[in-house]
Amino acid sequence: MNISTKQIIASIAIGIVIAITSSSLYMVNTGDYYRSIFPFIENINQFTKNIPQSFPLKTDIGSILSYDYISSYSYLVYTYAIFISFFTDHFSLPLYSSILKVIYICIITFLFIKLNKTNNKLITVPAYLLSLLPMISSSNLAFFGSFYQEQVLMIFIPLFMLSTFKDSFFHILIAFISISVIACSKSQFFYIPIIAIAYYCLFNRGRIFIKLPLMIISIVMAILCIIAATSTVTYNKYHSEYFGIYEYERLNGIALPDGVDESCVGIDAWGNRFDISKGVIQTKIGEECFNHHVDANFKNSLSEFIKHPSVIFMLPFDSGVKSQLTENYFHVYKAMDLIINNKGFYYQLTLIKDYLFKDYRFLILLASLMLSILFRKNEISGLLFIVSAIGCSQFYMAFLGEGYRDMSKHLFGMNFSFDTLLFISIIYAFRFSCKTK
């Protein structure tokens, strides 16, 4: 089904309404904003809910090559900052957020139009409104009111899915751009091109000899970005071991490997001790554990998964992990909410999703992944494979990447994939109901 001018105008109008009514939603800066904004904005106050929504641009904007943390997201925000600098000397976060929300709503509306096969407005309108609900909760929209790299998932996962409907060079280019932006935005997403390759091999082999080399280029670029981001990866490696797999083993009665400093197990890089009920508890250890274990690496964490394969199956049921399974995101301390002004209609959608699916998102995604492969000739299977594979893998990548440290926010990739799964499922449920009448 082609997208008409009227539908484009309508989707923009809906996006504007959602942008206006959710304009108060934004997120706390936990210290990561600097990675993206330092060439053009002075660092924004951290861990405070009272930050201005308009920031003066630097008089002398730094070079795009000055980034320490190499990320496609940083380059996109930098390009936007350069563009607006011709018209204003301030970066308006509400305006930036609104533009992204309108783009986001347009893309998922176009995806709905592509998936919806009925012209009956009595069916189409309720199907659209209901399918939209999980996508516009505060847990999603608030990320646009931030400078977090996770924003790219909301724009480019649906855009990639849109690109799969045709095998023209234009659609293949859109797919390549979408996957590359995601993979190069954050080390947690570097492997996403592999999922795209699996999708093409299993579900969409048209012009595959063009698609596969492009996906290989994407993953090479993503690996190069990781290599260039050594400063943050050092902390991730420590947390992966001592605030991740070793703490999991301690909590679940699994013997720790020889040579592990047991006094540092469950202690993050700044001396906070993991606590299931509170998130963490402060100690006087400071950075002592981190300084003693700067040689920590992901290889040690992976080796524990290999030695104890039961961890792979039991991790979703771990009490420490389950304490982080919420879309009402918090930062390390459970009392430190990440979403500011989290109230009203969009907040209620977040609460409803948590109430219904809090402990079951991963299991539903896993079941969806298995069914998509088992019934891969079904029309819906390819799209379900994309979101389910990303969602399931993000669960493990979040834990492997930094353990329990800030896991709530790191699970955004899984949570958004699940929301997209709901979006697709609702559309097809309405389609099925039409066929059975």
Beta strands, then each sheet from edge to edge (+ up, - down):
strand 1: 26-27
strand 2: 54-56
strand 3: 90-92
strand 4: 272-275
strand 5: 279-282
strand 6: 339-340
sheet 1: 1+ 6-
sheet 2: 2+ 3-
sheet 3: 4+ 5-
end
